[in-house]
Amino acid sequence: MKKTILLALVLVFSISVFAQNDPTPQQIVENYIKAIGGKTKLESIKDIAISTTGNMQGADIAQNVQHKMPGKFKMTMNITGMGEMVNVTSDGQKITLNMMGQNKVIESGPELEAMKSQNSLFAELGYLNAKVPMTLAGKETINGSPAYKIDFTIGSNHIISFYDVKSGLKVRQVMPGMQGESQTVDLSDYKEVGGVKFPYVTTVATPMGELRMETKSIDINKGIADDVFSTK
């Protein structure tokens, strides 16, 4: 009888120890927010402009991203010799998409919510505030280091994010692409700007090969005009 009780106590203790070593997805997301600067600091950013450059198959690429709270954003991508190839703009309500001369307006539905989430400056803040369903789907090794894998459910879409176990930083994101395909983006070389850490290198897997984009400048709270985000 005593042996049975002792065995039961050991089993309960063992389960408790292992459970303590396995954080919840909410805790992982909160740790990430803390790792990049903290909720208060992130919420102090009212607008931001990020300029990045890269090269693919000999073509120079320039990308400019602008955000203005709450919910406004604009992303343009230019390729040398071809001009502006992509323009995604949101006034906070709807999104206009111009890709290689093809225009599309997204005003409602799961696609709108997914694109808003994907283009949010600090998406994880919104996920926590909106109580977005999130599941810890285990761990994977990303660039040689273990990372927690979290599956966020946004409408009918899933966004998978990986957070480094040691640093808490987001190191990879897998999300639906503009044409429905899955897109994998690796994030690295975090640097602090205005008290917030940003990934200065993003590596995107594309059908034409790997695209490495390097950040050239980040401007915070410079007062971006509202008409920059016009969708008319």
C-alpha positions as CSV (number, residue, x, y, z in Angstrom):
1,M,0.0,0.0,0.0
2,K,2.8,2.4,1.0
3,K,4.6,1.6,-2.3
4,T,1.5,2.3,-4.3
5,I,1.0,5.7,-2.6
6,L,4.7,6.5,-3.1
7,L,4.6,5.6,-6.7
8,A,1.5,7.8,-7.3
9,L,3.2,10.8,-5.6
10,V,6.3,10.3,-7.7
11,L,4.2,10.2,-10.9
12,V,2.2,13.3,-9.9
13,F,5.5,15.1,-9.1
14,S,7.0,14.1,-12.5
15,I,4.0,15.3,-14.4
16,S,4.1,18.6,-12.6
17,V,7.8,19.1,-13.3
18,F,7.4,18.4,-17.0
19,A,4.3,20.7,-17.2
20,Q,6.3,23.6,-15.7
21,N,8.9,23.2,-18.4
22,D,6.3,23.6,-21.2
23,P,5.1,27.2,-21.4
24,T,1.7,28.1,-22.8
25,P,1.5,29.7,-26.2
26,Q,0.3,32.9,-24.5
27,Q,3.4,32.9,-22.3
28,I,5.6,32.4,-25.4
29,V,4.0,35.4,-27.2
30,E,4.2,37.5,-24.0
31,N,7.9,36.6,-23.7
32,Y,8.4,37.7,-27.4
33,I,6.8,41.0,-26.8
34,K,9.0,41.5,-23.7
35,A,12.1,40.5,-25.7
36,I,11.6,43.1,-28.4
37,G,10.9,46.0,-26.0
38,G,7.7,45.4,-24.0
39,K,4.1,46.3,-24.5
40,T,4.4,49.9,-23.3
41,K,7.2,50.7,-25.7
42,L,5.5,49.0,-28.7
43,E,2.3,50.9,-28.1
44,S,4.2,54.2,-28.0
45,I,5.0,53.8,-31.7
46,K,2.3,55.7,-33.7
47,D,3.9,55.5,-37.1
48,I,7.0,53.9,-38.7
49,A,8.7,53.7,-42.0
50,I,11.0,50.8,-42.9
51,S,13.2,50.7,-46.0
52,T,14.9,47.4,-47.2
53,T,16.8,46.3,-50.2
54,G,17.8,43.0,-51.8
55,N,18.9,41.3,-55.0
56,M,17.5,38.3,-56.9
57,Q,19.0,36.9,-60.1
58,G,20.8,40.2,-60.7
59,A,17.8,42.4,-60.2
60,D,17.9,45.0,-57.4
61,I,14.8,45.2,-55.2
62,A,13.7,48.0,-53.0
63,Q,10.9,47.6,-50.5
64,N,9.3,50.4,-48.4
65,V,6.8,49.7,-45.6
66,Q,4.9,52.3,-43.7
67,H,2.5,51.9,-40.8
68,K,0.3,54.3,-38.9
69,M,-1.8,53.3,-36.0
70,P,-4.4,52.0,-35.8
71,G,-4.4,49.6,-38.7
72,K,-3.1,51.7,-41.7
73,F,-0.2,50.4,-43.7
74,K,1.4,50.6,-47.1
75,M,4.0,48.4,-48.8
76,T,5.6,49.0,-52.1
77,M,8.2,46.9,-54.0
78,N,10.3,48.3,-56.8
79,I,12.6,46.3,-59.2
80,T,15.3,48.0,-61.1
81,G,14.3,48.4,-64.7
82,M,10.7,47.4,-64.1
83,G,9.4,50.0,-61.7
84,E,6.8,49.4,-59.0
85,M,5.7,45.8,-59.1
86,V,3.7,45.5,-55.8
87,N,1.6,48.1,-54.0
88,V,-0.5,47.0,-51.0
89,T,-2.3,49.8,-49.2
90,S,-4.8,49.8,-46.3
91,D,-6.7,52.8,-44.8
92,G,-7.6,50.6,-41.8
93,Q,-10.9,49.5,-43.3
94,K,-10.1,48.0,-46.7
95,I,-7.1,47.0,-48.7
96,T,-6.1,47.7,-52.3
97,L,-3.6,45.4,-54.0
98,N,-1.8,46.2,-57.2
99,M,0.5,43.4,-58.3
100,M,2.2,43.6,-61.7
101,G,-0.5,45.8,-63.1
102,Q,-3.4,43.7,-61.7
103,N,-5.7,45.5,-59.3
104,K,-7.8,44.1,-56.5
105,V,-9.9,45.6,-53.7
106,I,-10.5,43.6,-50.5
107,E,-13.3,45.0,-48.4
108,S,-14.4,42.1,-46.2
109,G,-14.1,38.4,-45.3
110,P,-11.4,36.1,-44.1
111,E,-8.9,37.4,-46.8
112,L,-9.2,40.9,-45.4
113,E,-8.6,39.8,-41.8
114,A,-5.7,37.6,-42.8
115,M,-3.9,40.4,-44.8
116,K,-4.5,42.8,-41.9
117,S,-2.9,40.4,-39.5
118,Q,0.0,39.6,-41.8
119,N,0.8,43.3,-42.3
120,S,0.3,44.4,-38.7
121,L,3.4,46.0,-37.3
122,F,3.3,44.0,-34.0
123,A,0.8,41.3,-34.8
124,E,1.3,39.5,-31.5
125,L,-0.1,42.4,-29.6
126,G,-3.3,42.2,-31.6
127,Y,-3.4,38.4,-31.2
128,L,-3.4,38.7,-27.4
129,N,-5.9,41.6,-27.3
130,A,-8.3,39.8,-29.7
131,K,-7.8,36.5,-28.0
132,V,-6.8,34.9,-31.3
133,P,-6.8,31.1,-30.9
134,M,-3.2,29.8,-30.6
135,T,-1.8,26.4,-30.2
136,L,1.7,25.3,-29.2
137,A,2.6,22.7,-31.9
138,G,5.9,21.6,-30.4
139,K,9.5,22.6,-31.1
140,E,11.6,22.6,-34.2
141,T,15.2,23.5,-34.9
142,I,15.5,26.8,-36.8
143,N,19.0,27.7,-38.1
144,G,20.6,25.4,-35.5
145,S,18.6,26.6,-32.4
146,P,15.4,25.1,-30.9
147,A,12.2,27.2,-31.4
148,Y,8.7,27.0,-30.1
149,K,6.2,26.5,-32.9
150,I,2.8,28.3,-32.5
151,D,-0.2,28.0,-34.8
152,F,-2.4,31.1,-34.9
153,T,-5.9,30.6,-36.3
154,I,-7.3,33.8,-38.0
155,G,-10.6,33.0,-39.6
156,S,-10.0,30.2,-42.0
157,N,-6.3,31.0,-42.2
158,H,-3.3,29.7,-40.2
159,I,-0.1,31.6,-39.5
160,I,2.7,29.6,-38.0
161,S,5.4,31.5,-36.0
162,F,8.6,30.2,-34.5
163,Y,10.1,31.8,-31.3
164,D,13.7,31.0,-30.2
165,V,13.6,29.2,-26.9
166,K,16.6,31.0,-25.5
167,S,16.1,34.6,-26.7
168,G,12.3,34.6,-27.1
169,L,12.7,36.4,-30.5
170,K,10.6,35.4,-33.6
171,V,12.9,33.6,-36.0
172,R,10.5,32.3,-38.7
173,Q,7.0,32.8,-39.9
174,V,4.9,30.7,-42.4
175,M,1.8,32.4,-43.8
176,P,-0.4,32.4,-46.8
177,G,1.1,34.3,-49.8
178,M,-0.7,36.9,-51.9
179,Q,-1.7,34.2,-54.4
180,G,-2.7,31.6,-51.9
181,E,0.6,29.8,-51.7
182,S,2.5,29.2,-48.4
183,Q,5.3,31.7,-47.8
184,T,8.2,31.1,-45.4
185,V,10.1,34.1,-44.0
186,D,13.1,33.9,-41.7
187,L,13.9,36.8,-39.4
188,S,17.4,37.5,-38.0
189,D,20.0,40.1,-37.0
190,Y,17.8,41.9,-34.6
191,K,18.9,45.5,-33.8
192,E,17.5,48.0,-31.4
193,V,15.9,51.3,-32.7
194,G,14.2,53.6,-30.3
195,G,14.1,51.0,-27.6
196,V,12.5,48.3,-29.8
197,K,14.3,45.4,-31.5
198,F,13.6,44.8,-35.2
199,P,14.9,42.0,-37.5
200,Y,17.3,43.7,-39.9
201,V,17.5,40.7,-42.2
202,T,14.5,38.8,-43.6
203,T,15.0,35.8,-45.9
204,V,12.0,34.8,-48.1
205,A,11.8,31.5,-49.8
206,T,10.4,32.0,-53.4
207,P,9.9,29.8,-56.4
208,M,12.8,31.6,-58.0
209,G,15.1,31.1,-55.1
210,E,15.9,32.7,-51.8
211,L,15.4,36.4,-51.4
212,R,17.4,38.1,-48.7
213,M,16.3,41.6,-47.7
214,E,18.4,43.9,-45.5
215,T,17.0,46.9,-43.6
216,K,18.6,50.2,-44.5
217,S,16.6,52.6,-42.3
218,I,13.8,52.7,-39.7
219,D,12.1,56.0,-38.9
220,I,9.8,56.0,-35.9
221,N,7.1,58.6,-35.1
222,K,7.9,61.1,-37.8
223,G,4.3,62.0,-38.5
224,I,3.3,60.1,-41.7
225,A,0.3,61.8,-43.4
226,D,-3.0,60.0,-43.6
227,D,-3.3,60.5,-47.3
228,V,-0.3,58.1,-47.8
229,F,-2.7,55.3,-47.0
230,S,-5.6,56.4,-49.3
231,T,-7.3,53.5,-51.0
232,K,-9.3,55.6,-53.4
